[in-house]
Amino acid sequence: MRKTYLLIAALIIAILLLSLLTLLTKNQKEVQPPPVIIFQPSPSISSLPQTTDERIKLQLQADQKLGTQRDALLQKYPWYLKLPLQQTNYFVYFNTVTETFIAKLYPQKSSASSLDEQTNDLKNTVMKKIKELGANADSYEVAWKIIPE
């Protein structure tokens, strides 16, 4: 009788742990785009000027360069700050190095629609959203990554 209670308790604990593990893994699906490096790295600490005036001058130059680079980026891609596009079933960002939109689509396996139908619908939605940004969607490649859930 005591073994039965221990077995039941062990089963209940195992079910609770599996449920907790499932909840934790579902909450970790937030997708972040990889960093896109578009600016030059800072100089090493050993090469930095020693006086305050020199440091101020260097910082002003860095600020101006960053502002110029940002202006050039926004001149070329005026819609860039409206990214990423994100909903529960897609995530879209733009790689300025390759000039490619990366679109991650998440069709649902449990949906009444087939994965292909959902994927086509999501692609149409994403293309429409890219055009609504003001980007010429035909000028840039879209790298589709389909991740069924």
ABEGO torsion letter per residue (X at the ends): XAAAAAAAAAAAAAAAAAAAAAAAAAAAABBBBBBBBABBBBBBAAABBABAAAAAAAAAAAAAAAAAAAAAAAAABAAAAAOBBBBAABBBBBBAAAGBBBBBBBBBAABABBAAAAAAAAAAAAAAAAAAAGBBAAABBBBBBBBBX
